[in-house]
């Protein structure tokens, strides 16, 4: 809780109106071929080093992924490549959290002891796609320095006679309630919490997951609640507690989160129009933050103007210093979904950043398709630089394994400046290779524990700092090749890789110059490619474009 709620509310309102004036007076961003962005005056104040930047990636019906079925070795690779391409796009937009739909409707995207395969992967409900999609997604996200949270749809279990619902009805007689054509787990039956806890524990135990995200952890809106609302909230909280305890027993650093209804409750001056978390569907999400049952919230704030900003302030004031990333309804940018303009979203983004909140986009496809230019704005302007997921400062346990962040820039390197953050969450297994690639470049390597806490030594001399050998010359748009040695053939084509080994581009050279325009800020390794497609390392370079 904030120490002085009224004072903080007045402060946030001041920020809101100040930022509203700025953002509404700015032009809509356009692809302008490298010219200064109309947002530079606003963004020159800098971007935060710590900020949740999330996206929901829906697997149900292949809405976001996959768009093809895995029914052979060839089609399996095609399906995997689809996800790699999506994640590459998200990485370029400096997204750091992927909320991946893992339990869909009584069905899952991994080999489970409890529930059958969803048909979104193979085309046939109950049939394996030939690989573990969850394990693959986690590995690919971690390669790109992104967290991945398993999105668990809790109460709905699909059509009454479809596979997931049918199997649960057979396994747990009387547990599933029918409302219209759909089946729902009964929130008042203790078996619901026990069962969902088993599923979440299975995922946490078997996979290197970063978070468990509970969706639809509430009463269905068309459920006739016959107990008091206090009792109903206790039923839902009991389910959350069982899941929390099961997950944290396995791995205490795994983040517990949920996606509550976007308005927690009616405010003194702004009503929720009968649709809120606390009263309507008995979802005490703010209480779960205070009690420690949740580490993070992604409220589904798919609203505009006075239905958005006051409620965003309320979430900020009631955060209990935990992470909150409002879900933004970017699907409304699609004319088939709504009549929103890009300005509606950009105003919300500037406001929630000023409130110290993160951002979550619903859903991936509308971002990566660049609907109304949203991807261009996020990539080129708003999230121009990377950000770390805020640390779980409320946790005290120290895990044994660590990852590493790399900072690079002119000496002395300021590790508090997001512009100097060039690689995130590199695992220990990759660090020796990275050190060889970096040589003695001007950079700092900082270890980070599983709670997101950077383990910064008390004195600079104890950090891993390298300064002797310069990086290849790069002005942010053009890269200068190293001088050719006697007897060497002229380099015609070069390959650019991340420190993790991911191929970014293969581009031709002209007069010893390589164009790196369009490649995001970061640190990369350069290789020459001869006629036999054999690669030779040429060195390491840094792309660090100024904010304006």
C-alpha positions in Angstrom: 0.0 0.0 0.0 1.2 3.5 -0.7 1.8 5.5 2.5 -0.5 8.3 1.6 -3.2 7.3 -0.9 -4.7 10.7 -1.5 -1.4 12.3 -2.0 -0.3 9.6 -4.5 -3.6 9.9 -6.3 -3.2 13.6 -6.8 0.4 13.0 -8.0 -0.7 10.4 -10.5 -3.5 12.7 -11.8 -0.9 15.5 -12.3 1.3 13.1 -14.3 -1.7 11.9 -16.2 -2.8 15.4 -17.3 0.8 16.5 -18.0 1.5 13.4 -20.1 -1.9 13.7 -21.8 -1.0 17.1 -23.1 2.3 15.9 -24.4 1.0 12.8 -26.1 -2.0 14.3 -27.7 0.0 17.1 -29.1 2.5 14.7 -30.7 2.1 13.3 -34.2 1.4 9.6 -34.9 4.7 7.8 -35.6 5.4 6.9 -39.2 8.1 4.9 -40.9 10.2 7.9 -42.0 13.4 6.3 -43.3 15.6 7.3 -40.4 14.4 10.8 -39.8 13.9 12.0 -36.2 10.9 10.5 -34.6 8.1 12.9 -33.6 8.2 11.1 -30.2 11.8 11.9 -29.5 11.0 15.0 -27.5 9.0 12.9 -25.1 11.3 9.8 -25.1 14.5 11.8 -24.6 13.7 11.6 -20.9 14.8 8.0 -21.1 13.2 4.6 -20.7 13.3 2.5 -17.6 15.8 -0.2 -17.0 13.2 -2.3 -15.2 9.8 -2.8 -16.8 7.5 -5.7 -17.6 6.9 -5.8 -21.3 4.6 -8.7 -22.0 2.5 -10.2 -24.8 -0.2 -12.9 -24.7 0.6 -15.6 -27.2 -2.6 -17.5 -27.9 -2.5 -21.2 -29.1 -6.3 -21.9 -29.0 -7.4 -22.4 -32.6 -3.9 -21.2 -33.7 -5.0 -17.6 -33.3 -1.4 -16.4 -32.8 0.5 -19.7 -33.2 0.6 -22.2 -34.8 -0.8 -21.4 -38.3 0.0 -24.9 -39.6 -0.2 -28.4 -38.2 2.7 -30.7 -37.3 1.9 -34.0 -39.0 5.4 -34.9 -40.4 9.0 -34.1 -39.8 8.8 -31.3 -42.5 5.5 -29.8 -41.1 6.9 -30.0 -37.6 9.9 -27.9 -38.6 7.6 -25.5 -40.3 5.5 -25.1 -37.2 8.7 -24.5 -35.1 10.0 -22.0 -37.5 6.7 -20.0 -37.3 7.3 -19.6 -33.5 10.9 -18.7 -34.0 9.8 -15.9 -36.4 7.2 -14.6 -34.0 9.7 -14.6 -31.1 12.3 -12.8 -33.3 9.8 -10.1 -33.9 8.9 -9.8 -30.2 12.6 -9.7 -29.3 13.1 -6.8 -31.8 10.3 -5.0 -30.0 12.2 -5.5 -26.7 9.4 -7.7 -25.3 10.7 -9.5 -22.2 7.8 -11.7 -21.2 5.8 -14.1 -23.3 2.5 -15.4 -21.7 2.1 -18.7 -23.6 -1.3 -20.4 -23.6 -0.4 -23.8 -22.2 -3.6 -25.2 -20.8 -6.4 -24.3 -23.2 -9.8 -25.9 -22.4 -9.0 -29.1 -20.5 -6.3 -29.7 -23.0 -2.6 -28.8 -23.1 0.4 -28.3 -25.4 2.8 -30.6 -23.7 2.8 -34.3 -22.8 0.9 -34.3 -19.5 -0.1 -37.0 -17.0 -3.4 -35.3 -16.5 -4.8 -33.9 -19.7 -4.7 -34.7 -23.4 -3.0 -32.8 -26.2 -5.0 -29.9 -27.7 -5.6 -30.2 -31.4 -4.1 -26.8 -32.2 -0.6 -28.4 -32.8 -1.3 -31.7 -34.7 -4.8 -30.9 -36.1 -6.3 -33.8 -34.1 -7.4 -33.5 -30.4 -5.5 -35.9 -28.2 -2.7 -36.5 -30.8 0.9 -35.5 -30.2 2.5 -33.1 -32.7 5.7 -35.2 -32.4 7.6 -32.8 -30.1 7.1 -31.0 -26.8 5.8 -27.6 -27.8 6.2 -26.1 -24.3 9.8 -27.2 -23.9 10.6 -25.9 -27.4 9.0 -22.5 -26.6 10.8 -22.1 -23.3 14.1 -22.9 -24.9 13.5 -20.4 -27.8 12.3 -17.7 -25.4 15.3 -18.1 -23.1 17.7 -18.0 -26.1 16.3 -14.5 -26.7 16.6 -13.4 -23.1 12.8 -13.5 -22.6 10.8 -14.9 -19.8 8.0 -17.4 -20.6 5.0 -17.8 -18.4 2.6 -20.8 -18.7 -0.9 -19.4 -19.3 -3.4 -21.7 -17.5 -7.0 -21.3 -18.3 -8.6 -22.3 -15.0 -12.4 -22.8 -14.9 -13.6 -23.2 -18.6 -13.0 -26.7 -20.0 -14.6 -26.4 -23.4 -17.6 -27.7 -25.2 -19.6 -30.2 -23.2 -18.8 -33.2 -25.4 -15.3 -32.2 -26.6 -12.3 -34.2 -25.5 -11.0 -32.1 -22.5 -14.4 -31.6 -20.9 -15.5 -35.2 -21.6 -12.4 -36.7 -19.9 -12.7 -34.5 -16.9 -16.4 -35.4 -16.5 -15.5 -39.1 -16.6 -12.6 -38.6 -14.1 -14.4 -36.3 -11.6 -18.1 -37.1 -11.6 -20.1 -34.0 -10.5 -17.2 -31.6 -10.7 -18.0 -30.0 -14.1 -21.0 -27.7 -14.4 -22.7 -27.1 -17.7 -23.7 -23.5 -18.6 -25.1 -23.4 -22.1 -22.9 -25.5 -24.4 -19.8 -25.1 -22.2 -18.4 -26.9 -19.2 -16.8 -25.2 -16.2 -14.9 -26.5 -13.1 -17.0 -25.8 -10.0 -15.1 -23.2 -7.9 -16.9 -24.4 -4.8 -15.7 -28.0 -5.1 -12.3 -28.5 -3.3 -11.3 -30.9 -6.1 -10.9 -27.9 -8.5 -8.1 -26.4 -6.5 -6.4 -29.7 -5.9 -6.5 -30.6 -9.6 -5.3 -27.3 -10.9 -2.5 -27.3 -8.4 -1.4 -30.7 -9.7 -1.3 -29.4 -13.2 0.7 -26.3 -12.3 3.1 -28.4 -10.1 3.7 -30.7 -13.0 4.6 -27.8 -15.3 6.8 -26.2 -12.7 8.6 -29.4 -11.8 9.3 -30.6 -15.4 10.0 -27.3 -17.1 12.3 -24.3 -16.7 9.3 -22.0 -16.6 9.5 -18.4 -15.3 5.9 -18.0 -14.3 2.5 -19.5 -13.9 -0.3 -17.2 -15.2 -3.8 -18.0 -14.1 -6.6 -16.9 -16.5 -10.3 -17.1 -15.7 -9.5 -17.8 -12.1 -13.0 -16.6 -11.1 -16.7 -17.4 -11.2 -18.1 -17.5 -14.7 -20.1 -14.3 -15.3 -23.2 -16.4 -16.0 -22.8 -18.5 -12.9 -25.7 -18.2 -10.4 -23.8 -17.6 -7.1 -25.9 -19.0 -4.3 -23.4 -18.2 -1.5 -22.4 -14.9 0.0 -19.9 -12.9 -2.0 -17.4 -13.1 0.9 -17.8 -16.9 0.8 -17.4 -16.9 -3.0 -14.2 -14.9 -2.8 -12.9 -17.3 -0.2 -13.5 -20.2 -2.6 -11.5 -18.6 -5.4 -8.8 -17.6 -3.0 -8.5 -21.1 -1.7 -7.9 -22.3 -5.3 -5.2 -19.7 -5.7 -3.6 -20.6 -2.5 -3.4 -24.3 -3.4 -1.8 -23.5 -6.7 0.6 -21.0 -5.1 1.8 -23.5 -2.5 2.3 -26.2 -5.1 4.3 -24.0 -7.4 6.4 -22.3 -4.7 7.2 -25.7 -3.1 8.7 -26.8 -6.4 10.5 -23.6 -7.4 10.1 -20.5 -5.2 11.4 -18.1 -7.9 8.6 -19.0 -10.4 6.3 -16.0 -10.5 2.7 -16.5 -9.6 0.4 -14.2 -11.6 -3.1 -13.9 -12.9 -5.1 -11.9 -15.5 -8.0 -10.4 -13.5 -10.9 -8.4 -14.8 -9.5 -5.0 -15.7 -11.4 -3.0 -13.1 -11.0 -4.2 -9.6 -14.0 -2.5 -8.1 -16.1 0.7 -8.4 -14.2 3.9 -7.6 -15.6 6.9 -5.8 -16.1 8.9 -9.1 -15.9 6.2 -11.7 -18.1 3.1 -11.8 -17.3 -0.2 -13.4 -20.7 -0.5 -15.1 -21.4 -3.8 -13.3 -18.2 -5.5 -14.5 -15.4 -5.7 -12.0 -13.2 -8.3 -10.4 -14.1 -8.0 -6.7 -17.9 -7.8 -6.7 -19.0 -9.3 -10.0 -16.8 -12.4 -10.3 -15.4 -12.6 -6.7 -11.7 -12.2 -7.7 -9.7 -10.6 -4.9 -6.6 -9.9 -7.0 -5.4 -7.0 -5.0 -5.8 -9.0 -1.8 -3.7 -11.8 -3.4 -0.8 -9.3 -3.9 -0.9 -8.1 -0.3 -1.1 -11.7 1.1 1.8 -12.9 -1.1 -0.2 -15.3 -3.2 0.6 -13.3 -6.3 3.9 -11.8 -7.5 2.5 -10.1 -10.6 -0.8 -9.1 -12.2 -1.8 -8.5 -15.8 -5.3 -6.8 -15.5 -7.3 -7.1 -18.7 -7.8 -3.3 -19.1 -9.4 -3.3 -22.6 -10.9 0.1 -22.2 -10.3 3.7 -23.1 -10.3 7.2 -21.5 -12.1 7.4 -18.2 -12.8 3.7 -18.2 -9.0 3.1 -18.3 -6.9 5.8 -16.6 -8.6 6.0 -13.1 -8.6 2.3 -12.8 -4.9 2.1 -13.9 -4.1 4.5 -11.0 -6.1 2.3 -8.6 -4.0 -0.8 -9.6 -0.8 1.3 -9.2 -1.8 2.5 -5.7 -2.8 -1.0 -4.6 0.3 -2.8 -6.1 1.9 -3.5 -2.7 5.2 -2.9 -4.5 4.6 -6.0 -6.7 4.6 -6.0 -10.5 1.5 -4.9 -12.5 1.4 -4.7 -16.2 -2.0 -3.6 -17.5 -3.3 -5.6 -20.5 -3.9 -3.3 -23.5 -6.6 -4.2 -26.0 -4.5 -3.7 -29.2 -6.9 -6.0 -31.0 -9.3 -3.1 -31.1 -6.9 -1.5 -33.6 -8.2 -4.0 -36.1 -11.2 -2.5 -37.9 -13.0 -5.9 -37.6 -12.6 -5.7 -33.8 -13.2 -2.1 -32.9 -12.8 1.6 -33.8 -9.7 2.4 -31.8 -6.9 4.6 -33.2 -3.2 4.2 -32.5 -3.4 7.3 -30.4 -5.7 5.5 -27.9 -3.0 3.0 -27.2 0.0 5.3 -27.2 -1.7 7.6 -24.6 -2.3 4.5 -22.4 1.3 3.4 -22.8 2.7 6.8 -21.7 0.3 6.9 -18.8 1.0 3.5 -17.4 4.8 4.1 -17.7 4.4 7.3 -15.7 2.5 5.3 -13.1 5.4 2.9 -12.8 3.4 0.1 -14.4 4.4 -2.3 -17.1 2.6 -3.2 -20.3 1.0 -6.3 -21.8 -0.4 -6.6 -25.3 -3.4 -8.7 -26.2 -2.6 -10.3 -28.4 0.7 -11.2 -30.2 -0.7 -11.2 -33.8 -2.0 -7.7 -33.6 1.4 -6.5 -32.4 3.6 -8.4 -34.9 1.2 -7.7 -37.8 1.9 -4.0 -37.1 -1.8 -3.1 -36.9 -2.1 0.6 -37.5 1.7 0.9 -37.0 1.7 -0.3 -33.3 4.8 -2.5 -33.9 6.7 0.3 -35.5 5.9 2.6 -32.6 6.9 0.1 -30.0 10.1 -1.0 -31.7 11.4 2.3 -33.0 10.2 4.6 -30.3 8.5 3.5 -27.1 10.6 0.4 -26.3 13.7 1.4 -28.3 16.0 0.0 -25.6 15.8 -3.3 -23.7 14.4 -3.6 -20.1 14.9 -6.1 -17.4 11.9 -7.7 -15.7 11.7 -6.0 -12.2 13.3 -8.1 -9.5 11.3 -10.0 -6.9 12.6 -7.9 -4.0 10.1 -9.3 -1.6 11.6 -12.8 -1.9 14.5 -13.7 0.5 15.6 -17.2 -0.7 18.7 -17.2 -2.8 18.7 -19.8 -5.6 21.9 -21.3 -6.8 21.7 -20.8 -10.5 22.3 -17.5 -12.2 22.2 -15.8 -15.6 24.2 -12.9 -16.9 23.4 -9.4 -18.3 26.0 -7.6 -20.4 26.4 -3.8 -20.6 28.5 -2.1 -23.2 29.2 1.5 -24.1 31.8 4.3 -23.6 33.8 4.2 -20.4 32.7 4.5 -17.7 29.7 2.3 -18.4 26.6 3.2 -16.5 24.7 0.0 -15.8 21.7 1.9 -14.7 21.2 3.3 -18.2 19.0 1.0 -20.3 20.7 2.2 -23.4 23.8 0.2 -22.3 22.0 -3.1 -21.8 22.9 -5.2 -24.8 22.3 -8.8 -23.7 19.9 -10.3 -21.1 19.7 -13.5 -19.2 22.7 -15.3 -20.8 23.0 -18.7 -19.1 26.2 -19.9 -17.5 26.7 -22.4 -20.3 27.1 -19.6 -22.8 29.3 -17.3 -20.8 32.7 -18.8 -21.7 31.8 -18.6 -25.4 30.6 -15.0 -24.9 33.8 -14.0 -23.2 35.8 -15.4 -26.1 33.6 -13.5 -28.6 33.8 -10.3 -26.6 37.6 -10.5 -26.3 38.5 -7.5 -24.2 35.8 -5.2 -25.4 34.5 -2.3 -23.3 31.7 -4.1 -21.4 30.6 -5.2 -18.0 29.1 -8.7 -17.2 26.8 -8.7 -14.3 25.3 -11.9 -12.8 21.6 -12.1 -12.0 19.8 -14.6 -9.8 16.5 -16.3 -10.6 14.5 -13.6 -8.8 15.8 -11.0 -11.2 18.2 -9.4 -8.7 21.5 -8.3 -10.2 24.4 -9.4 -8.0 26.5 -6.2 -8.3 29.8 -6.3 -6.5 30.5 -3.5 -4.0 33.5 -2.2 -6.0 34.1 -1.8 -9.7 37.4 -3.7 -9.5 35.6 -6.9 -8.7 33.4 -6.7 -11.8 34.4 -8.4 -15.0 35.4 -5.4 -17.0 37.3 -5.5 -20.3 38.7 -2.5 -22.1 41.9 -3.2 -24.0 40.8 -4.3 -27.4 38.3 -2.0 -29.3 35.2 -3.2 -30.9 34.7 -3.0 -34.6 33.8 0.5 -35.7 30.1 1.0 -36.0 28.1 4.3 -36.0 24.8 2.6 -35.6 24.0 2.4 -39.3 27.3 1.4 -40.9 29.9 -1.2 -39.8 33.5 -0.9 -40.8 35.2 -4.3 -41.7 38.6 -4.9 -40.2 41.5 -4.4 -42.7 42.3 -7.3 -45.0 45.5 -9.2 -44.4 47.9 -10.1 -47.2 46.7 -13.0 -49.3 43.1 -12.9 -48.1 40.3 -12.6 -50.6 38.0 -9.7 -50.3 35.0 -10.3 -48.1 31.8 -10.2 -50.1 29.2 -11.4 -47.6 29.1 -11.3 -43.8 26.9 -13.1 -41.3 25.8 -11.3 -38.1 25.0 -13.4 -34.9 23.9 -12.6 -31.4 26.1 -13.6 -28.5 23.7 -16.6 -28.1 24.6 -17.7 -31.6 21.3 -16.7 -33.2 21.7 -15.7 -36.9 20.4 -12.2 -37.4 21.3 -11.5 -41.0 23.6 -12.3 -43.9 24.4 -9.2 -45.8 26.7 -8.1 -48.7 29.6 -5.7 -48.2 30.4 -2.7 -50.2 33.9 -1.1 -50.0 34.5 -2.6 -46.6 31.3 -1.3 -45.2 28.3 -3.3 -44.0 24.9 -1.7 -43.5 23.4 -2.6 -40.1 20.4 -0.2 -40.4 17.3 -2.0 -39.1 19.2 -4.2 -36.7 18.3 -3.5 -33.1 20.7 -2.0 -30.5 22.8 -4.7 -29.0 26.2 -6.4 -29.2 26.9 -8.9 -32.1 29.5 -11.1 -33.6 30.6 -10.7 -37.2 31.6 -13.6 -39.5 32.8 -13.6 -43.1 31.3 -16.1 -45.5 33.4 -17.5 -48.4 32.2 -19.2 -51.6 32.1 -22.6 -49.8 29.8 -21.1 -47.1 32.5 -21.5 -44.4 32.4 -18.8 -41.7 35.4 -17.0 -40.2 35.0 -14.8 -37.1 35.9 -11.2 -37.8 35.2 -9.6 -34.5 32.5 -8.1 -32.2 30.6 -4.8 -32.7 28.1 -2.7 -30.7 25.1 -1.0 -32.1 24.1 1.8 -29.7 22.0 4.5 -31.4 21.3 7.7 -29.4 17.9 8.4 -28.1 17.4 11.4 -30.3 
